[in-house]
Amino acid sequence: MSTIESSTATQEPTPELRVVEDATCTFCGCVCDDMELTVEGNRITKAKNACVLGKAWFFNHHIEDRPEALIDGQPAGYEQAMDRAADILLSARFPLTYGLSDTTTEAQRVAVAITDWIGGIVDTTTSVCHGPSGIAFQGVGEVTCSLGEVKNRADYLIFWGGNPAESHPRHFTKYSLMPKGEFVPNGRKDRTAVLIDVRKTKSAKAADHFLQVKPRRDFELAWALRALANGLELDAATIEETTGISLDTLEEVMEGMKRAKFGVILFGMGLTMTRGKHFNSEAVLALARDMNKHTRWNAKPMRGHGNVTGADNVVSWSTGYPFGVHLGGGFPRFNPGEFTASDVLARGEADAALIIASDPMSNFSQPARDHLQGIPSVVLDPKLSDTARTAAVAFTTSTYGINTSGTVYRMDDVPIPLRPAFESPYKSDLEILRGIESRIRQRQLAGAVAGQSTGGTA
């Protein structure tokens, strides 16, 4: 054999090249579903239409050579790991289910069902981001719309307590500020944008007006705008001293809001995770409601995780509440602070945990992390996260949207189907959760039958 023939014979086969159209990016709450992905073997090499965050999401994904599962740090198969997971969850007296925001709605439904069967607490990452908004919705309601309506109708936009230019890069260009719509045919030229924040960010460059509110004064600012919307007189010196913004500026903004044909307030965690929390969200939602006396106004939270909105929907339609729900009494109880994951762990109450597509060991308080590390946990994650490293059972899963089909909810509560780019050798969250649920139900039913038999012969 010649040198050329020998070289050719030892060459690795060229990876199959495929193009996946209309794929969905599940990195953030925008859930952009117009991706065109070029796939070579088990890697995505091009991601047309993706933003900088989306490209990092797609390009950094690759199949890791890991065991199907780890039990106490030792490699194990899925079947053995699901058996152990069922043992842990069934033996717990106060189990906690947490995460859910980076998996499909189908998997979320099974996770809620498991929590119900074992009488535990189900909580999502909403409790540490837009949880106050969920409480506010219950208090004052929500005047809402879809992102499609924002694109086609909105001529006045207020971005409050967020930095979309960096957190949701395509929001400006695809949904809100830049696109040409049916009733805003000139795009950006037909829109007025206001940014309210405690400091200038990259988003401020895109706004027509930047209102720098004093830290921890969002509540007062929202109520000042509500007063102007309702025709009340305000003391100029008090308003500026309290909010850091002159009354003349607020009156100018209010006049613009009243002239708008379709206005939207898009608020972020800068509003929900500062002093006031759900009262801030209530004030902004009530402002949107007040503005409907003059013209059409809406308010929407800017959601972070790819399917955190889906988690809210699934937990809500399953239990009646969006997060922090205790199912141990045979009926749902909702009480943020009592039944939210960070608090339950920090107080040392949970005695087992089911963590799905989340990494609380990297962002919870130290007392919560210490307790989580000291109890048996079952973790589902494509990566070996800090939480997975401390788990009694850690499952390696496929990645939703890239390897797994299903449904996710965009930040405006619109369901979006997933079109995966390539298959993974690992099971999906849904398959693993179904396996755990099946084992739990079999053992519960077997226990019930054994109990009846014992009772009948006593």
PyMOL commands that set and color helices and strands:
alter all, ss='L'
color gray80, all
select helices_A, chain A and resi 3-10+52-59+78-91+105-118+125-128+131-140+147-153+164-167+169-175+187-190+202-206+218-229+236-243+247-259+269-272+278-291+308-319+341-346+360-362+366-374+386-389+429-457
alter helices_A, ss='H'
color red, helices_A
select strands_A, chain A and resi 17-23+35-40+43-48+69-71+74-76+95-99+121-124+156-160+192-197+209-212+262-267+296-301+325-326+333-334+352-356+377-381+393-396+406-409+415-418
alter strands_A, ss='S'
color yellow, strands_A
deselect
rebuild
show_as cartoon
